[in-house]
């Protein structure tokens, strides 16, 4: 089905290890997959929380005693937790700080499993190994004191690019797909955080450009825009897709290389035309595949209604869920796989 956009998996899956994830996803969705993630299992299952653990233990970092803990409410006002944010210790030069993110060893280990299963015929030929990476702003806005943020972003980004370079050296480029996870940037646009720099749009679009520029042309590149799901619920409930479209158009304008895919989320209760209407203004290149995160657990009828509403303004797209499955009930995973398969089978272009 070369002309079918297929199914996109965000990254995390509530399963014990990469081999289990690869087998479950390839077995249930093989014909519809263009790339496959390792499930972000183990320490990575809470997305970037393991980076907070790294930062709080880092010898050059300390909790900032001059600011109160940052509240983290979800969309309905429920307070998930408060976060004590870190800063550089006095006397530390941020330009010399080295962070060990841990992303490269995890990816290289999972790629070995991917290759073994592909060689055994359990993963279809032509499916790429997908690595999802956070941005420096992700951990920055969540875990770093606003007073230290300007110094932290370039320091962490250096570490992130070092991890990516290690992956690029160890994994054949023709097998690799890099997805940048864009969550805190969406929340900044939505004014979720108490701190937002005046030039936030320029900073975010410049970040998008740097991230894309670091991915070689022979490696697949995609971006996943997100409203957060720490308890399998949004941090912000979007009014419609206007901010997502604005950010996507800014991304396209900033990139100097090909954008292979873009993922945008759709809340479960948004079956109305108003939510999707801003998609009319989305300016994607012809060779970019759009994936809409409109598949939800145990809602086959709703999935079809959301698909029908989206097709009024976006005639061609692949299907996905809103976010990863790492924080959901593991018992839901088989049903989510089946829901994606049913939705893919229902699409004709």
C-alpha positions in Angstrom: 0.0 0.0 0.0 2.6 2.5 -1.0 0.2 5.4 -1.5 -1.5 4.9 1.8 -0.2 7.3 4.6 -0.5 4.4 7.0 -0.4 4.5 10.8 2.0 6.5 13.0 2.9 5.5 16.6 4.1 8.4 18.8 6.7 6.4 20.7 5.9 5.2 24.2 4.0 1.9 24.8 3.0 0.4 28.1 4.9 -2.9 27.7 7.9 -4.3 29.5 10.6 -4.1 26.8 11.5 -3.1 23.2 11.2 -6.7 21.8 7.6 -7.0 23.2 6.7 -3.6 21.6 8.3 -4.4 18.2 6.5 -7.8 18.0 3.1 -6.4 19.1 3.2 -3.4 16.8 4.6 -5.2 13.7 2.3 -8.1 14.3 -0.8 -6.0 14.5 0.1 -3.1 12.2 2.8 -4.4 9.9 1.3 -3.4 6.5 0.4 0.1 7.7 3.7 1.0 9.4 6.3 3.3 7.8 8.4 3.4 11.0 8.3 1.7 14.4 9.3 2.9 17.9 10.8 0.8 20.7 8.1 1.8 23.2 10.3 4.0 25.3 10.2 1.3 28.0 12.0 1.2 31.3 13.3 4.5 32.7 11.9 6.4 29.7 8.2 5.4 30.2 7.4 8.8 31.8 8.9 10.6 28.8 11.3 13.2 30.2 11.0 12.6 33.9 14.2 10.6 33.8 15.9 13.7 32.7 14.7 15.5 35.8 16.3 12.7 37.8 19.5 13.2 35.9 19.4 17.0 36.5 18.7 16.8 40.3 21.7 14.4 40.7 24.1 16.4 38.4 27.1 17.8 40.3 26.8 21.2 38.5 23.0 21.6 39.3 21.0 22.4 42.5 17.4 23.2 43.4 16.8 26.9 43.1 15.8 28.0 46.6 14.8 31.5 45.4 11.6 30.4 43.6 8.5 28.4 44.8 7.8 25.0 43.3 6.1 25.2 39.9 2.5 23.8 39.9 1.6 21.3 37.2 -2.2 21.3 36.7 -4.0 19.4 34.0 -6.8 20.8 31.8 -9.6 20.3 34.3 -7.7 22.1 37.2 -6.6 18.9 39.0 -3.1 19.6 40.4 -0.9 16.7 39.2 2.1 17.8 41.3 4.5 20.6 42.0 8.0 20.7 40.7 11.1 22.0 42.4 13.2 23.5 39.6 16.9 23.4 39.3 19.6 26.0 38.5 23.4 26.0 37.9 25.4 26.0 41.1 27.1 29.3 41.8 30.4 29.6 40.0 29.5 27.0 37.4 30.1 28.0 33.7 27.1 26.6 31.8 29.1 26.6 28.6 31.3 23.9 30.1 28.6 21.7 31.7 28.1 18.2 30.2 24.8 16.4 30.5 24.6 12.7 29.9 21.0 12.3 28.5 21.1 8.5 28.1 19.2 8.6 24.8 22.0 7.2 22.6 22.7 4.0 24.5 18.9 3.3 24.7 18.5 3.8 21.0 21.5 1.8 20.0 20.4 -1.1 22.2 16.9 -1.1 20.8 18.2 -0.8 17.2 20.0 -4.1 17.7 16.7 -5.7 18.7 15.0 -4.1 15.8 17.5 -5.4 13.3 17.4 -8.9 14.8 13.6 -9.1 14.5 13.7 -7.6 11.0 16.3 -10.1 9.9 14.0 -12.8 11.2 11.1 -11.4 9.2 9.1 -10.2 12.1 9.4 -6.5 11.1 8.7 -5.8 7.5 11.5 -4.6 5.2 11.4 -0.9 4.5 10.0 0.0 8.0 12.4 2.4 9.7 13.5 2.4 13.4 11.9 5.4 15.0 13.6 7.4 17.8 11.7 10.2 19.5 13.7 12.9 21.2 12.6 15.8 23.4 13.8 19.3 22.9 15.9 21.4 25.3 12.8 23.5 26.0 10.9 20.4 27.1 13.0 19.8 30.2 13.9 23.5 30.4 10.4 24.8 30.9 9.4 21.9 33.2 12.4 21.5 35.4 14.7 24.5 35.2 14.4 27.8 37.0 13.4 30.6 34.6 16.4 32.5 35.9 18.7 29.7 34.5 16.7 28.8 31.4 18.6 31.0 28.9 21.9 29.3 29.9 20.4 25.8 30.2 18.9 25.5 26.7 22.2 25.7 24.7 23.9 23.5 27.3 21.3 20.7 27.1 20.9 21.1 23.4 24.6 20.3 23.0 24.1 17.2 25.0 21.1 16.3 22.9 23.0 16.7 19.6 25.9 14.6 21.0 23.4 11.8 21.7 22.0 12.2 18.2 25.4 12.1 16.7 26.2 8.9 18.6 23.0 7.3 17.1 23.9 8.5 13.6 27.3 6.9 13.9 25.9 3.6 15.1 22.6 3.2 13.1 22.4 3.1 9.3 20.8 6.3 8.1 18.5 4.4 5.7 17.0 2.6 8.8 16.5 5.6 11.0 13.6 8.0 11.6 14.0 10.9 14.0 10.9 12.4 15.6 11.2 15.6 17.7 8.6 15.8 20.4 7.1 19.3 20.7 5.1 19.6 23.9 6.3 22.4 26.1 6.6 24.7 23.1 2.9 24.1 22.5 2.2 24.9 26.1 4.2 28.1 25.9 2.1 29.2 22.9 -1.0 28.4 25.1 0.5 30.5 27.9 0.4 27.5 30.3 3.6 28.4 32.2 3.9 31.4 34.4 7.0 32.4 32.6 7.0 33.1 28.9 9.7 35.2 27.1 8.5 38.1 25.0 10.1 36.7 21.9 8.9 33.1 22.5 7.7 32.6 18.9 11.1 33.5 17.5 12.9 31.4 20.0 10.7 28.3 19.3 10.9 28.6 15.5 14.7 29.0 15.7 14.8 25.9 17.9 12.7 24.0 15.3 15.3 25.0 12.6 18.3 23.9 14.7 16.7 20.5 15.4 15.9 19.9 11.8 19.3 21.0 10.6 21.0 18.4 12.8 19.2 15.5 11.1 21.0 14.4 7.9 19.0 14.4 4.7 19.1 10.6 4.4 17.5 10.2 7.8 13.7 10.6 8.0 12.6 13.7 10.0 9.3 14.3 11.7 7.7 16.4 14.5 5.0 15.4 17.0 3.1 18.3 18.5 1.5 17.6 21.8 -0.6 19.0 24.7 1.0 16.7 27.3 -0.3 13.5 28.9 1.4 12.9 32.3 -1.7 11.1 33.6 -3.1 10.2 30.2 -4.9 13.5 30.2 -4.1 16.8 28.5 -2.4 19.7 30.4 -4.3 22.1 28.2 -7.5 21.4 26.2 -7.1 23.1 22.9 -9.9 25.4 21.6 -9.2 24.3 18.1 -6.2 23.5 15.8 -5.3 27.2 15.2 -2.2 27.2 17.4 -1.1 23.8 16.1 -1.4 25.1 12.5 0.4 28.3 13.3 3.3 26.4 14.9 3.3 23.9 12.0 3.5 26.7 9.4 6.3 28.3 11.3 8.1 25.0 11.4 7.8 24.5 7.7 9.1 28.1 7.0 12.0 27.6 9.4 13.3 24.2 8.1 16.0 24.1 5.4 15.5 20.4 4.7 12.7 18.0 3.9 10.0 17.4 6.5 8.9 13.8 6.1 6.0 13.7 8.6 4.0 15.9 11.0 1.7 14.7 13.8 -1.1 16.8 15.3 -3.4 15.7 18.2 -7.2 15.6 18.2 -9.1 15.3 21.6 -11.7 12.6 22.0 -14.7 14.9 22.3 -13.8 17.0 19.2 -15.9 15.6 16.5 -17.1 19.0 15.4 -16.0 20.9 12.3 -14.9 23.9 14.3 -11.9 22.0 15.8 -10.6 21.0 12.4 -11.4 24.2 10.5 -7.9 25.8 11.0 -6.4 22.9 9.0 -7.5 24.7 5.9 -4.6 27.1 6.5 -2.0 24.4 7.0 0.8 24.8 4.5 2.6 21.5 4.3 4.9 20.6 1.4 3.5 18.0 -1.0 6.0 15.4 0.2 5.2 15.7 3.9 2.8 13.1 5.4 0.3 14.5 7.9 -0.8 12.2 10.7 -3.8 13.2 12.9 -4.0 11.8 16.4 -7.7 11.1 16.4 -7.8 7.4 17.4 -9.0 6.8 20.9 -9.3 3.8 23.1 -12.6 1.8 22.7 -14.3 4.5 20.5 -14.5 3.0 17.0 -17.6 5.0 16.2 -16.0 8.2 17.4 -12.8 7.5 15.5 -14.9 7.4 12.2 -16.7 10.6 13.1 -13.4 12.4 13.7 -12.0 11.0 10.5 -15.0 12.2 8.6 -14.8 15.7 10.1 -11.1 15.9 9.4 -11.4 14.9 5.8 -13.6 17.9 5.1 -10.5 20.1 5.4 -7.6 17.6 5.1 -8.4 15.1 2.3 -5.3 13.0 2.9 -3.7 12.0 6.2 -2.6 9.0 8.2 -4.0 8.0 11.6 -2.5 8.0 15.0 -3.4 8.5 18.7 -3.1 11.8 20.4 0.1 10.9 22.3 2.1 7.9 23.4 0.7 4.9 25.2 3.3 4.8 28.0 1.1 6.2 30.7 -2.1 4.3 29.8 -3.4 1.1 31.3 -1.3 -1.7 29.7 -4.5 -3.6 29.2 -5.6 -1.0 26.6 -2.6 -1.6 24.3 -4.1 -4.5 22.2 -7.3 -2.5 21.8 -5.4 0.5 20.6 -3.5 -1.5 18.1 -6.7 -3.0 16.8 -8.3 0.5 16.6 -5.5 1.8 14.5 -5.7 -1.2 12.2 -9.5 -0.7 11.7 -9.0 3.0 11.0 -6.3 2.4 8.5 -8.3 -0.2 6.7 -11.2 2.2 6.5 -9.2 4.9 4.7 -9.1 5.1 0.9 -7.3 7.7 -1.1 
